[in-house]
């Protein structure tokens, strides 16, 4: 089973709208992270939430973590065209020790 | 300096060629990683170096040979690759493993095409 497996979604939204994407995983985790990847480039770390945290904010990003449901969500508020990217969640549950397992990713397109 | 650099940005090679990918970071990170990413797929871990020693090899074929000359540099030597090895190769680094979990910093990647 794959860790950090978010619902395979392709979101297309208008600029200014909110974008929400989800991530589910199957075993216990220490941390869950979200990364952004612009078209064929490197990944950029967005936010890390620890297993004892339920919600975390960073600028226009809001991440929630529900360890009882083994799921996380990433909300981007007031989206901008520059938010167009693929978003991956990643967990360390399966391997541990700085070894990340990435989910399938969500493609978000923000239309100006 | 919070940047991971990778060279070259693009590489086209034949199946009989030998080439190398290079990665460099100056953040003092002691863990470095190689990932392979196919189009529209998540990154797949290939190798992990911890304190310049290979700590994880995800059953990668021997035609990929990693090397960590020092704590700032990571190479991936390529030999006798197959067309299916064409992908984006990403390097990443992070703080010491086992010292709490830290984010990974990724380079921009090398787009590899094997003809």
Interface residues (C-beta under 8 A of the other chain):
Chain A: X30 X31 X33 X35 X40 X41 X42 X43 X44 X45 X48 X88 X92 X95 X97 X98 X99 X100 X102 X103 X104 X105 X107
Chain B: X4 X6 X31 X40 X41 X42 X43 X44 X45 X48 X50 X56 X88 X90 X92 X94 X97 X98 X101 X102 X103 X104 X105 X106 X107 X108 X109 X111
